[in-house]
Amino acid sequence: MTAAIGLWNIAEAQPLKAAIVEPDGAVVSYQDLVAEANRIGRGLGEAGLRTGDSIAVLMPNGVNLVATYFAAVQTGLYFVPLNWHLVAAEMRYILDDCGAKAFIADARFASTAVEAAGSTPAWGIGPIAGFRSFEELGAGGSGRPEDRTAGAPMVYTSGTSGRPKGVKRPLTGASPDEVSPLNMWFFGLFGLKPYDDHVHLCGSPLYHTAVLNFVSISIQLGHTAVLMDRWDPAEMLRLIDEHRVTHTHMVPTQFRRLLALPAQTRERFDVSSMRAAIHGAAPCPQEVKRRMLEWWGPVVIEYYAASEGGGAAITAEEWLRKPGSVGKAWPGSEVRVLDAEGNDMPPGEPGQVFMRMGTSTFEYHKDAEKTEKSRRRNMFTVGDIGYLDEDGYLFLCDRETDMIITGGVNVYPAEIENELACHPAVADVAVFGIPHDDWGEEIKAVVQPVEGVEGGDALTAELVTFLSERLAKFKLPRTIDYTEELPRDPNGKLYKRRLRDPYWAGRERAI
């Protein structure tokens, strides 16, 4: 007999099975998760939300966020998670842009939520001035909401090149009780099957597309999802050991911080249950990845993708043969490297990376110009520069907007960052171009030294000497600054514009 899959089906077949382990250790069963998703779904319907409407949420990782997500995707709503690092004006823009008919916020973010809400109908988890109580949603009824149909997430892009835009897909009209074959296929890329004693560990905020996908699909396939409120390297190892975690989604910054733990701390915990440490979102220095493979074994799997769809993946074994690659196109996905006219670049020659996932489509909400600008030959790009080798493996160079043009020569900051990250005194690094009257741009590096190391002229000389043995002279930073911490979000994404833009105030970059 085949085990049931799909949240509501599992809740009927195995009501007491653990669906979620909360950050405080509380266990939430499938039965209780469904009860909450049904209550919230009923309440949203009673509040007047209908198929195709949007609901925005501002919540930390926890059952309230997950239950609200499943409430939205069983009632035909677009689920819009807000990055709680945004200021109120940025949140207000997203609420207006998505046309949110409901806004649910946690009291942890009360002051920002009140300022952002405006006239949007709002509910608070905990006391928030002017917000209705989240507990009142659907409290007077029972059972599933009426008019159940599949909704979808609409996650807003980070806005590194302007205002964020919601990636909006057409609703399918499918039953929310069914698990999409695409989700089953996607997890299959990483060897993840329904049940199979799988336990997923979530250490990053659920407002990120990939993080939300991994948690929601894991639950739909009968896996227990262990949620962290804030990521900590030693705590992650403890949770892997305690819950026998089998898979997790990570970013290279987390690898670095795990490797920086004292040896005795790393050796204290058993990580042998791990089957897939899946990473993406940012380039991973080769030395960092090699050290993780030496520690955890061949379970480190890399992928390259975007909220818009499509991508590539590479196993540990493949990566050791093709170090630095992010893999080959997924089955059913297309990855090409094109020149400015839309022609395929020959193997080894950099160009803009374009992707397509089967026949799936999307639009940037309320931005037809951006949607059209990102497309070519029925594919889309997020602006990355890379090349394909003769075997079809993709290697990324950098974002087009980050590329430095110095003296007419293209320089990719990621290459310099990857080399600098190998120096034992470097905890984190960012490289970008700043104005130069003769060359157009010169190369600037900003380094976060490891704890106990002081930045200054001596360290700069040491780093430049280190780089000069690894890179051509024209790629060496002209200057290096030091900072206590680089501006990254909890998922590891570097906000490079915050470092670069002050140098370009009043001037226009060529890119």
N, C-alpha and C positions, 0 to 999 in steps of 0.2 A: 504494500500500500504506500503510495507516494505521500509524503508529508505535505501539509497545507502550506502555501506561501501567500503573502499578502497580509497586511496588518490585521484586518478584520477577520480574515479566515483563520489566522493563527490564534487570535483571541478566542474564537469559538472552539478550536480543536485543542488548544493548550493554554487555557486562560491564566494559569499561574506561572507560566514561563516568564523568566526575567527579560523584559524589553530594554530597560534602561537602569544603569547604576548612576545615581545622581552624584554631583561633585562632593556632597557630604556623606556619601556612602549608602544612602537610602536606595532600596531596590523598588522599581516600579514594574509591575507585571504587564503583560500584553492586555489583560482584561482591564486593568486600571487606566492604561494609556488610551485604549479605545473609548472608555467611558468619558474621559476628559475631551478627546477629540470630538466625540458626538455632542457633548454638552456645548462646547464652544461653537461647533458647526450650527447647532440649533439656534444658539443665541445670535449668531451673525445673520442667519436667515430672518429671525424675528426683528433684527435691527434694520432690515430692508435690503441687505446685500443680495445680489443676484449673479448668476453666471456671467463671467467676464469682468466683474468688479475687482478692485484691488484692495488688499489689506496690508498695512505696513506694521511692522513690529520692531520694538527696541527692547531687547532682552538679552541677558547673559545666557550662557549654555545651561540647559536644564530642561526638565520635563515640560514646563510651561511653553517654551519655544517649540519643542518637538510636537506637543499636542496641538498647538495652534497651527503649525504647518500641516499636520494631517487633517485638521478641521477644514483648512482652506482647500486642500487638494481632494477632499471628498465632496465639496460644494461648488466646484467650478470657479474658484477664485484664483486670482494672481496673488502669490505670497511674496511680499517685498520686505526682506530683512534689512534693517538699517545698521550700518557700522557705527557702534557707539563711541568711536573716536571722533566722529564728525561734530562740528559745532551746530548750534540750533539752526542757523541760517541755511546750512547745507542740507540738514534734514528737512527743513521746510520746503526747499526746492524739490526734493525727491517726493515728498507727500503731494505737492501740487502737480508735479510732472506725471506721476502715476495715477493721479485722480483718486487717491485713497478714500474709500468710503468708511474705513474704520482704522483706528490707530490704537495699538495695545502696547503699553510701555511698563517696564518694571520700575518700582520705586527707587532702585539704585540709581537710575538716571532721571530722577524726578524733575530737577531744575531745568535740564535741557529739554525734556519732553514737554513740559508746560510751555516753554518758549517756542518750541517747534510746532506744536499741535495746531495753533490757529483755530479755525472753525471746524476742523475735522472731528467727527464723533470719536471720542477717546475713552478707553478703559484702562485702569491702572491695576497692576499687580502689587498690592500694598497701597498705602495712602498717597495719592497724588492730587494736589489741589485742583478742583474743577473736573477731575476725571471720574467716570462711573466705576464701580467695583467690577473687576474682572470676574469675581466669583458669581456675580449676578447673571452673567451671560448664560442663557439657556437653563437657568436653575429650576424653572417651574415645570419642565417637561421631562421626557424620558425617551430612550431609543435613538435611532439614527435620525439625522436631519432629513427633511423632504428634498426631492429634486436632486438626488446625488448624481454628480458627474465629475470627471477628473478635472481638477484645476492644475496649476503649474507655478513653479517659482519664477519670479522676474527679478533677477539680481542686477543691481546697477554696477556698471563698470567703474573702475577706480577714479576715472577722471584725470589721469596723468597728463592728458593732452587737451584738457578743457572740461566743461561741465560733464558730470557723469550721465550715462544713458542706460536706460533699462533694456536688457536683452529679452525681447518678448517673442514667444513662440505661439503659434495658433493652438487653441485648445482642441483636443482630439475627440471629445465626446465619449471617450472610453469609460468603462465602469471603474470606479476607484478601488474596487475589490480585486481587480486584476493587476498583476505585476507586468510592467512593460517588458516585452522580449528584449528591447534595447538595453534595459538595465541589467537583465540576466546576462546578456552578451558582454556588457562592459565589465562586470565583475569577473566574468570568465577569463578576461584578458590577464587578470592577476591571480588566477587559480582559485578564486573564491566562489564557492558553491552554496546552495541553500543548506541551512543547518550546518552539518559537518563539524560540529563543536566550535564553530567560529565565534570569536569575541572581538569586537571592534573597539579600539581606543581612540577617542576624539580629544585632541589636545589643543585645537585651534578654534577660534570663534566661528559659530555656525552662520554668521552672515556672509561667509565666503561660499561661492558656488560649489567647489569641490568638496569642502568640508560638510556642507549640508547634504550633498548627494551621497557621500559615503555613509553618513549616519542613517539617512532615510532609507537607502537601498538595503543597508545591513539589516535594519529592523524588518523591512518587507520580506527579507529572505530568512528570517528566523534567527538572526544573530543577536546577541546581547550587545548593546552599545554602552560603553563606559565613558562618561563625560567628565572632562576636567574644566574647572572654572577658569583658572589661569595656569598656563603651562610652566612646569618646573622640571628640570632634567632628572633630578633624583626621585621626585614624586612619580614621574612617568615610569621609571624603572621599577619602582615599588608596585605600581598598579599592574604593570605587565606580569610581574611575579605573582601578585596576589590573585589576579583574575585569569591567569593563563591566556593572556591576550594573544590573538593569532594575526591580526592585521591592524594597521594604522595608516593614517595619511600624514605626511610630514613635509617640512621644508628644510633646505640646507642649513639655515640658521640654527635649527634645533639639533641637527647633526653636530655642528660645531660645539654647541653648549654641552651636549652629552659627552663628547670626546674630551672636553675641558675638565670634566669631573675627575677628582682624584682616583687613582687606580683602585684603591680599597673600596670606594663607593661603588664603582662600576662592577667590581667583582662580588659585591654583597648580594646582588639580585640575579635571579635566574631568568634569562630572556630566551631560553631554548624553545618556548612555545611559539615564538614568532615565525610566521610563514610568509608574510608580505609586509614590508615596510615601504610603502608606496610614496614616492616624492615627486614634486613638481613645483610650479609657481615661481621658481627663481633658479638661475644657474647654480650648479653644484661644483665647486672646485674639485678637480680630479683627485688630489691627495686626500681631501676630506672623505670622498666616496670610497676610496681604497681602504682607508682606516675603518670605516663603518663595515665594509665587507669582511675585513679581517676579524672584526669583533663579532658581528651578528651572523656572518656567513652569507650565502648567496640568496638572501631574502630581500635585498634592497632593489626595488624595481622603480625605474624612472619612467615618467610619461610627459608628453608635451601636449597641451590642449588649451582651449579657451572656452569661456562661457558660451560663446557663439556656436561651438560644436566642432567635432572632428579632432584628429590628433594622431600622435605617434607614441610608441612605447618600446622599452628595451629592457630585457631581463639582465640580471647580474652577469650571467655567463656571456651574453652578447656584448655587454658593455666592456668586459675585460678584453674582448677581441676588438672592440671599436671604442676605446676610451674617449670620452668627451661627447659621444653621440647621444641624442635623445630618442633615437630609435627609428623604426620604419613605420609607415602609415598603418593604422589599425585596419584589420579586414573591414571592407565596406567604406573605408575612409580614403580620401585622396589628399596627398601632400605634394605640392609642386613649388619650385623656386623660379620666379619669373623676373624678367627685366622690366624696365619702365614702359615698354610697349606691349607687355603681356606675353612675350615669348619665353619658352623654357630656357633656363640657363644650363650650360653643359656641366657635367659632374665636376665638383671642386670649385666652381665659380659662384661667388656670393650674389644673392639677389633677394627679393622680397618673398617671404614664405606665405603661400596661400594654401587654404585647406577647404575640404568639403566633407560632410558626413552623409553619405547616401543621398537621399532626396530631401533630407530635413532642411528647414528654412527658418529664418528669424528676421526680425527687424529691430533697429534701434528705435525705441518708443518715441514718437513725435519728432523723429529726425531722419527724414527721407534722404537728405543730402549726405549725412554720415553713412547711412546704410548703403547708398549707391557708391560712395567714394571707396568703401571698404571692399567692393566686389570687383571681380574680374573673371571672365570665363566660368561663370556660375560657381565661383569659389570666393572666399573672403580672406582678408588679412587683418591682423591686429598690429601690424607695423614691424614685425620682427624681420631681421636680416639673417640669412643662413645659407647653407649649401647642402646639396645631396652628393654623397660619394657614388662611386660606380656601382655599389650594391644597393643603392636606394636608401641608405641611412642618412638621417638628417642631423646636421651639425649647426647649432645656432651661433651667430656672431654677436648680435646685440639688437636692441631696438633701433629702428631707423632714427627716432628722435634723440637717441643717446649717442649716436655715432659722431665722432669728432673729425672734422676736416681741418687738418693743420698743414699749411704750405701746399695745399692741393692734394694731400694724401689722406685716404680714409683710415682712421684708427678706431678699433672697436674696444671700448672701455672694459667690456667683460673679460677680454683676454688679459688685460693688465691686472684687473681685480682678482682673477683666478690665480695669477702668479703671486701677487702680494699676499693673498690669503694663506699661502703656504709658509710664510715666514712665521716663526714661533712667537714673535712679539706682536703679531697682528690678530686682534679678535674679530674685526670687521673692517670693511673698506668700501669706499665709493670713488669712482674715477669719472671725470666729466671734463668737458671743454669750457674754457673761459676766454674772453676776448683777448686777441693779440693784434696790434695794429698792422704788423707785417704779414703774419702767417694766417690771419683770420681767427684761428683758435690755438690756444696752447693747452697742454694736458695738466690738469690739477687732480691730486689725490687727497682724499680726506680719510684718515686712519683712526680707528678706535683701538688703542693699544690694549693688550691683555692686562688683567689686574696686576698691579705691582710694577708695571713698566711705564716710564715717563716719556711722553713725546717731546721732541726737541731736535736740535741740530745733529746731535750724535746719532739718534735713531734714524733721522732722515738720510744721513750719509750711509748708514748701514743698509737701509732699504734700497737706496738707489744702487749701491754696489751689488746687492742681492739680485735686483732686477736686471742689471746690465749683463749678468751672466746667463740670462734667460730670454731676454727680449732685445730686439734691434734698438739702436740708440734713439731713433725718431719716435719710439713708443714710450720712452721713459718720461715720467712726470717731471715737469719743470719745477713744481713746488708741491710740498706735502704739508697739510694742516692736520691737527690732531683734535679729537673731540672725545668726550666721555662716553657718548652713545650716538650712533647713527639713527636717523629717523626712519624706523621700520614699523610696520603694523604687526600685530601678533601673528600673522600668517607668514611673516618674513619678507613681505614686499617692501622694497626700499623706495622711499619718497625722494627720489633724486632731485626733483625740481626744487624742493625746499633748499637744497644745498647750492644748486646751480643758478637759479633765477636771480638772486641778488647781484651776481656778477654781470648779468645781462640787462639790468634795469636801464631802460632808455635806449637799448640797442637791439638790433634784430639779428637772430641767428640765421645762418644759411639754410638750416634744415627745418 
